[in-house]
Amino acid sequence: MTRLLFRLRLEEAVALAFVLPTTYLTIAANLYAQEAGVLGARHPGGLVRLGVAVAGLVLLALALALRPGSPLVRGLREVLPFLVCVLIYTNLHDTIGFVNPHDVHHDLAALDQTIFGVQPSVWAERFITPARTEVMEFFYLSFFWIAPSTALILLLKRRFPEFRAATMGVLVCFYLGYALYVVFPAAPPRLVLVYEFRKNLRGYPHFFSSLSAQALALLPVDSRAAFPSLHAAVSAVALVYAWRHLRGWFWALLPFVLGLWASTIYLRHHYAVDLIAGWLLAPCAVWLAPRVDAWWARRQRGLGFEPARGA
């Protein structure tokens, strides 16, 4: 069993460890929703995303068994764990309530009020205009390329040790955040403080706000993935590795990251304390990732397996 486990890369083993309970919980969530008569279009989406994640891991396993030395297979091993990580993230929205029903979002809102004297997302209403909403939606959606950007540039430059470090930093940050989501289930301000808002976040038709609304429609209405903010944490990790290895990219990325952080408050996706927690999580992931990866690589070498490039 040990040899089978360490034949996998660290990120593949962790993805498998998250996919197995997520599979059970997603199916349980769908069965519960079906019995309760509230099975809407959003719940089957969880099964589809889960199916894609499982299919990806199965295809990777078959490819490794049949053509382990193929350049295509080696390339898939570099990028597929990140895609599975994102799919697991979207499914957590459906399942956290089944693991831990003890919500903390009212505590987070109270903490924001104590620290800042206001609810930041409510205070930000004074700045709402359709144009600003579109800009903020653009920054918010930028997260999907900000997160892997530093690692992908390093991969294109064939700087494999640095690529490995950046990839593992981002993935460890994601998975640590997933664990904290379960420990501290919290719905976002757009759901919790809905009666305190006086303005609607309206943009322009067929622009970024429409795209964002379509993406949000795929998530359950009782989302519990606010604390910590992985938008803040993962983008900060991408910045750290850009500063270390791609200084020019750091300065190009910085305004997008700052805009992303501001957008999480403006668009009511996070409490301010979520961002603070995310900024604290980022250095933890950067510190932990190389140590865990090095330990895993040593175990692989000891068992006669080849570690990942750059490990």
Summary of the structure (lengths in Angstrom):
residues: 311
radius of gyration: 20.1
end to end distance: 22.4
largest distance: 62.8
contacts: 1017
relative contact order: 0.14
helix: 76%
strand: 0%
